[in-house]
């Protein structure tokens, strides 16, 4: 009887673990017409029209306290490589990481991963671009309670495996550390970000690293139909031996009149440096690794690979959103001013840069297929010409049409008995 007893006892004492395996696809194709996008169109230039595509597959495996994610992608412009070419190697990994849950309060994530927080202003996924943004990093997660989260992130970059120190060539950070806290208190959600950004530079052929710090709080208050948020950040430290003293402030007030319609007002101040300021101090705030296409107009005149270390920006904007069933639309005018003074031939110019009007619409064709489109028009001033070049009277606008196909290709949830 003993063998039977131990067999039955073993069955009842065994542990059942659940395994999950997911495969998801992300195919998006976007047609753009750029006729003064990002900068004013010069005289005699014509609009650029092209189609870009992202093809991404995400593999997601979870078992017990372990999660593994691998997400290869191909990003291209239609026609950039001949379809019969043997040298088409445009595939990389958007994400490739492992996550380990140590207990109910502690876990860590290591590998290539998206790092995005709050409204994506300082750290964002930049999903608008076809390649998006990810980091090779270590992330430690602490969950003191169901309403509080603490993240600590670390990254250190190198060109490749070497036996001796080499100068880091890519134009991004060499070293990055940050801490992020988020807590929910009744109607208030509060975040605090502290980020240390190490940028390499050369002195007499030798690599040095200067560190700048970005830190500040953000809040979101929701009550009834009201939604109010705001944030302020300071930047200090050094970049390329130059002292950093910059700041940022924003606030937004939105009210939902009916379930399908929302209206709001917003303001954003990004510090800049007067053009007649001859000091070496950096007074222009840099939003670093944020999803900057989301802010300051969809034509990307500011902080999307441009407008760094300049006169800054003050942006007043209106937000009108309609959403019902499968259709949504948004209208958002922006009123742009420089935060610092603009000069031309020693004469101070008007701070008003121009007005941009953005219109976008989206329709969910099927469960996993979405059609998007938009049109933006820039009404620029002479001051915009001074800082951007080009011609303010050249009918500067931009439009796009896109399709997103995001099906789940495979899902399995099966149990293993140990």
N, C-alpha and C positions, 0 to 999 in steps of 0.2 A: 504493500500500500504506500510505502514511502515515496517511490518514484512518482506515483500518481499525485500524491500530496504536493511534492515540490514542483511538479509541472503546473498544477493548477495555481499554486501560489505565485509561480513565475509569471503566469499569464496576467494575474490580477495586479502584480507589482510592476508590470512593464509600463513604459511611458510612450505615448503617441505624439509624434511631431508632425506638424503640417508643413508641406513644401508648396511654394507657389512659383510659377514660372509664367512670365508675360512677355509677349513680343508685340511692340507697337510701331507703327509707321508714321512718319511725318513727311509728307510730300507737299511742297508749296511752290507755286510758280507765280512770279510777279512781273507784269509789264509796266514799265515806267516811261514817262515822257518828261525829260528835264529841260526846262526852258527858263533858266535862271534859278536853278536849285542850288542851295548851299552858298552861292555867291551871285551877285548881279551879273547878268549876261552882257558881255562886251558888245560893242557895235560890230556888225558884220558876222557875228557868230550865230549859228543855228542850233536848234534844239537837238538833244540826244535822245534816241529811242532805243530801248533794249529790253531783253527778258532775262531774268535771273531765276535760278531754281535751287531749292534745297531738297535733297533726298536723304532722309535719316531713318535708321532703324534702331530701336532701343530694346535691349534684352535685359530683363529684370528678374532676378532669381532671389527668393527668400526662403530660408530654412532655419527654424529655431531662432537663434539670436544673430544670424548673419544675413546680410543683404549684399548682393553683387549686381552692379549695373555696368553695361557696356553699350555705348551708343556711337557707332560709326556713322559718318555722314559724307556726302559729296556735295560740294557747292560750286556752281558754275554759272557763267553767262552763256546763253545759247549762242553757239558759233565760236566760242573761244578756243575750242579744240575740235578738230575735224572728227566726225563721227566714226571714221575708219582709221583713226590714228592708233598706233601701237604704244604711244607714250602718254596715255591718259592716266595720270597718277593722282588725281585730285581728291583723294580720300584720306580723311583723318578721323580722330576720335574726338567727338564733342565732350563726351563723358566716359570715364572708365574708373570706377571706384569701388571700394568695399566699405561696408558699414557694419560695425560690431556693437551690439547692445550688451554692455557689461552688467547692468542691473536696471531697475525701474527708473533710476535717476541719472545714470551715466551711460554715455555711448560715444563712439568716435567714428569718423569718416575719413578715409585716406585715398588719395588719387586725384584724377582729373574730375572736376565737379563744378557745377554752377554755384556761384556765391551771390545771393541776392537777398536784400533786406528792405523792409518797410515799403516805401514808394519807389524803390530802385534808383534814388537820386545819387547816392554815393557808390553803392555796390548793386549792380543789376545784371540780369541775364542777357540784356541787349538782344532780345529775341526778334526784334524788327529786322535786324541784319540777317542775311541768310546763314552766315557762319555762327552767329550768336557769340556769347562770351563764356569761357570757363577758365578755371584756375587749377594748377597743379598744387595741391595744398593738403594740410592736415587740419581737421576740424574736430574739436572736442565739445561735446554737448552736455550741458547740465540742466536738469529739470527739477528744481527744488519743489515745485508744486504744479498742479494742473493749470495754473494761471501765470506761471513764471518760467522763463526760458533764459539760459545764458549760453552763448556760443563763444568759443575762443579759437581763432584761426591762425595758422602759421604757414608761410610759404618761403622757399629759398630756391632761386633759379640759377641754372648753369647752362652753358652751350651744349655740353656733351660730357661723356666720361673722359677724364684726363688724369694724368699723373701729377701735374703741377697746375697752379692757378692760371687761369686764362681770363682775358678781358671779356665781360659779358656783352654780347653784341646786340641782341634784340632791344628795341626801344620800349621796354616796359620795366617794371620794378625788378630789382635784384632780390629784395627781401621785403616781406610784408607780414605784419602782425596786427591782429585786431581783436576786440572784445565787443560783444553786442548783448544787450539786455532788453528783454521785452516782458512787460507785465500788464495784466488786465485788472482794472479796479472799477467794478460796476459799469458805468457808461464811458469810462476813460481807458484808453490803451496807451501806454507810455513805453517809448524805446530810448535807449542810450547807446551811442556808438562811439568807440575810441579806436582810431586806426593809425598805425605807424607805417609810413610808406618810404621804403629805402630805394632811392634812384641812383644808379651808377653814373660816374662822369670821369673824365681823364684829366690828370695834371702831369705834364711832362711824360706822357706815355704810361703813367701808372694809374690803375683804377682806384677810385675812391667812391665811397657811398655816403650820401647825405640823407638825413631822415627828416621828413615833415610829418606833422601830426594833424589829423582832422578829428574833431570831437564835438559832440553836441547831442541834445535831446530832440525827440519828435513825439507828438501826441496826436491822437485821434479821439474826438468826442462825438458820440452818437446818442441822440435822444429823439424819439418820435421820428419825424420826417427830416430832422436836422442832422447834418454831418459836417463837423468842423475839424480841420486838421492844421497843423503848423509845425515848423521845425526851424532850428537855428544851429549853425555850425561855425566853428572857428578853425583856422589853419595857422599853424606856427611851425617853427623849426627852420631848416635850411634846404635849399635846392641849389646844387652846383655852387656852393659857398655863399649864396645869396640868402639873406634873411627873409622869412615868410611871415607876413602879417595880413591875413585876409579873412573875410567873413561872409556869411550867407544867412538869409532869412526868407521864410515863405509862410503864407497862410492861405487857406481856402475855406469858403463857406458855401455849402450846397444845401438846397432844400428840394424835397420831392413833393411836388404839388399833387400829383396823382401817381398811381403805381407805374404808369408808362412815361412820365415826364419829370425830368430833373433840371433845375437851373442853378447856376452857381457863379460866384465871383472869386478871382484869385489874384494874388500878388506875389512876385518873387524878386528878391534883391540879391544880386551876385556882385560882390565888390570888384572894382577895377582900379586902374592906375592912370592918373592924368597924363596926357601925352607930353606935357611940358615938365614932368617930374623926372629929374636926371639922376635920382638915387638908384642904387642897385637893389633896393628892397623889392620883393615880390608882393604886391598888394592885390593882385587879381586872384580871386577864388577859383579853384579848379575842382569840378565835380568828379574828378578821377575816373572811376570805373562804373559809372551809372549808365542807365538806359536813357541817354540824353535825347534820343529821338522823341521820347514821350513828352518832353518839356520844351517850352519856348518855340512852339510852332513846328509843324511837320516838314517844313522846307529845310530844316537843319542848317540854319544860318549861324547857330550859336552852339558851341561845345560838342559838335559831332565831328571830331577830327579838325576843329578850327576854333578860332576866337579864344585861344589860351594866352594868358599874359597880355591882355589888352585892356580896353576901357570898361570891361565888365558889362553887366546888363541889368536893367530894371524892366520887368514884364508885368503889365496889367492885362488880365484876360477874363473873358466871359465863357462860360461852359453851359451849353444847351444840349441835353440828351433826350432822345426819344427811343423807347424800346417796347415792342409789343410782339408777342408770338415769335416768329422767326426773323423779324426785321428790327434793325436798330440803326440810328443815325445820330450824328453829332455835328454841331456847328460851334466853332471856337475862334472868335477874333482875338488878336493879340496886339497890344499897343506897346512898342519897344522904345526904350530910352537907354542911353549909355549911363552907367553909374558914375563914371569919371568923365573929366572934361576932354573934348576933342578940339584940336587946333589944326589950322591950315595956314601956312606962311605966317605964323605967329599970332594969328587972329583966332579967338575963341569962337567955336561954332555951336549951333543948337544941339542939345542932347537928344532931341527926338530923332530916332532912326527910321521909323516907318511902322506901318500896320500890316499884319498878315491875317488873312482870313482862311481858315481851314474847314473843309466840309468832308466828312467821311460817312460811309454807309456800309452795312453788313447784312447779308441774308444767309440764313442757314438752310441750304438746299436740301440736305439730308442730315441724318444724325451725325455723321463724321465728315461732312463736306460743307465748307463755308466759302461764300463769295464776298470779297471786299473790294471797295473802290473809294477813291477820294480825289479831291481837287483843292489846290491851294493857290492863292494869289498874294503876291507881295507888292505893297505900295510903299516904295522906299523914298528916302529923302537924300539931299546932298550929303548929309552927315554919314549916311550909310555908304555912299560912294567913296567918301574919304577913307573909311576903315576897311572897305571891301574891294574897292575898284569896280569896274563895270559901269553900266549905264542904268540909272533909275527909271528911265522912260522906255525901257526896252521890253515892256510887257512880261515881267518876270513871274512865271508860274510853274506849277508842277502837278502832275496827275499820275494815278496808278490804278491798275486793276489786278486783282490776285485771286487765286483759288488755293484753299488749304484742304488737303485730304489726310485725315488722321484716324485710320481704322485700327482696331485691335486685331492683330493677325492670329494670335494664339494665346489662350489662357488655360492654365491647368492648376488645380488645387487638389493635391493628393496627400495622403497620410502615410507615415512610416512608423512602424511600431518597434521600439527598442526594448 
